[in-house]
Amino acid sequence: MLQTKNITTLVRINKVSLGLLNSIQKFDFSLFSKLNQQAVTDDSQPIEWKKDVVVMPVKTTIEDLKNTHRLVKDGFYVSHRIYVEKMPEKYTTEPIPTRRTGGYDIETKEKLFRRVGGGLPIYWHFVDFKRVGPKSGPPLVEKVIDIIATRDRTSYLALVAHGDIKRYILATQNMKVGDLIRTSGEIPRVPVKAYEGDAYPCGALPMSTIVHNIEPTPGFGAVYCRAAGSSAEIVNQIGDRVIIKLPSGLELSLDKYCMVTVGQVSHATHKDEKLTHPVDTRDLGYRPRSGLWQRKDGYCGRKIHPPKPVKVVGQLVKEEDRKIKYTFNNWSLTD
């Protein structure tokens, strides 16, 4: 009797559970069908927030890559340690594998650097050094998707995106995932209150602003202050020229439309990191030293040099002094 009662109770429980499952499946199906209908109706209507969104393509091209790197066969040199075998067809955010030079010239097979060789594999990342924004109207707003550490650069890289465009830029010291950064090419009458990671013309920022990723001429792309922890300071503005002081103490006189990025380059502790084992230097691609004693030369002593004058960048035409030539003939004074 007990066995038959247990069997009947189990059958009833199974029937109840099956009924609950059927009802849940029917409910889920109806819910998803409503959501699908709503999605179809929403796609047919224009989305309001997309009307004022600024979308700008990546300005760095393959021609810029060829002009700023030494070419070798079908690729280019990243440095004297690594090179890329094949030139990419267009800008990409995919890591590109590199090969080691071993201290040799790839074409002539000549040994150039004795202490270069070995090392872990390195992937090269295509960094966009052109922060170009609209000349008027709302700025270009991008969101930080990811911040990565790479072996081909001392600083961290930030993957930013807007619309359907992604690119790599240099990350700042306090940049976090999810931050919104702005890029504008407009110079207003009043200096801009910019935040870290924003890019503006140097003429739009107030004095004593810490900047990096500095262009020598408008539209050329950043050249100065790209290493880890580096930064410069806006010292003065004279007419259409802006004076920027580099970490070395050299002062640059730039055009006011040269783009700069606000803040300090990330990974500022890179200069304090120490290599504690010979394997660490070998992983970086350094061969062992000879171990022989070498007399110290004059480079070990302290030098005191006078400060360098301001370097004017971007003047294409140099005004030459007018020269007046005099010719003398064989003549004599007579009464």
TAUR-V773082 format. One record per backbone hydrogen bond with DSSP energy under -0.5 kcal/mol. NH is the residue of the N-H (numbers start at 0). CO is the residue of the C=O. If there is no record, write none. Layout:
nh->NH co->CO
nh->NH co->CO
This chain:
nh->4 co->0
nh->5 co->1
nh->6 co->2
nh->7 co->3
nh->8 co->4
nh->9 co->5
nh->10 co->6
nh->11 co->7
nh->12 co->8
nh->13 co->9
nh->14 co->10
nh->15 co->11
nh->16 co->12
nh->17 co->13
nh->18 co->14
nh->19 co->15
nh->20 co->16
nh->21 co->17
nh->22 co->18
nh->23 co->19
nh->24 co->20
nh->25 co->21
nh->26 co->22
nh->27 co->23
nh->28 co->24
nh->29 co->25
nh->30 co->26
nh->31 co->27
nh->32 co->28
nh->33 co->29
nh->34 co->30
nh->35 co->31
nh->36 co->32
nh->37 co->33
nh->38 co->34
nh->39 co->35
nh->40 co->36
nh->41 co->37
nh->42 co->38
nh->43 co->39
nh->44 co->40
nh->44 co->41
nh->49 co->46
nh->50 co->47
nh->52 co->49
nh->54 co->52
nh->64 co->60
nh->65 co->61
nh->66 co->62
nh->67 co->63
nh->68 co->64
nh->71 co->74
nh->74 co->71
nh->75 co->83
nh->76 co->69
nh->77 co->81
nh->78 co->81
nh->82 co->98
nh->83 co->75
nh->86 co->73
nh->95 co->123
nh->97 co->121
nh->98 co->82
nh->100 co->80
nh->101 co->80
nh->103 co->100
nh->104 co->109
nh->108 co->104
nh->111 co->102
nh->111 co->109
nh->112 co->102
nh->115 co->112
nh->116 co->114
nh->116 co->284
nh->119 co->282
nh->123 co->95
nh->126 co->124
nh->127 co->167
nh->128 co->126
nh->130 co->128
nh->131 co->129
nh->133 co->182
nh->139 co->182
nh->140 co->138
nh->141 co->180
nh->142 co->160
nh->143 co->178
nh->144 co->142
nh->144 co->158
nh->145 co->158
nh->147 co->156
nh->156 co->147
nh->157 co->168
nh->158 co->145
nh->159 co->157
nh->159 co->166
nh->160 co->142
nh->161 co->164
nh->164 co->161
nh->166 co->159
nh->167 co->125
nh->168 co->157
nh->170 co->155
nh->172 co->263
nh->174 co->171
nh->177 co->143
nh->178 co->175
nh->180 co->141
nh->180 co->178
nh->182 co->139
nh->183 co->198
nh->184 co->133
nh->187 co->185
nh->191 co->203
nh->193 co->191
nh->196 co->261
nh->197 co->194
nh->198 co->181
nh->199 co->259
nh->201 co->257
nh->202 co->255
nh->203 co->200
nh->204 co->201
nh->205 co->191
nh->207 co->233
nh->208 co->205
nh->210 co->231
nh->211 co->260
nh->212 co->224
nh->213 co->223
nh->214 co->258
nh->215 co->220
nh->219 co->216
nh->221 co->128
nh->222 co->213
nh->223 co->213
nh->228 co->265
nh->229 co->226
nh->231 co->210
nh->232 co->244
nh->233 co->208
nh->234 co->232
nh->234 co->242
nh->235 co->242
nh->237 co->240
nh->238 co->236
nh->240 co->237
nh->241 co->253
nh->242 co->235
nh->243 co->241
nh->243 co->251
nh->244 co->232
nh->245 co->243
nh->245 co->249
nh->248 co->245
nh->251 co->243
nh->252 co->310
nh->253 co->241
nh->253 co->251
nh->255 co->239
nh->257 co->254
nh->259 co->199
nh->260 co->211
nh->261 co->197
nh->262 co->209
nh->264 co->229
nh->265 co->170
nh->269 co->266
nh->270 co->267
nh->271 co->268
nh->272 co->268
nh->272 co->269
nh->275 co->273
nh->279 co->276
nh->280 co->276
nh->281 co->277
nh->282 co->278
nh->283 co->279
nh->284 co->281
nh->285 co->280
nh->286 co->114
nh->299 co->296
nh->300 co->297
nh->304 co->302
nh->310 co->250
nh->311 co->309
nh->312 co->252
nh->312 co->310
nh->315 co->313
nh->317 co->315
nh->318 co->316
nh->324 co->322
nh->330 co->328
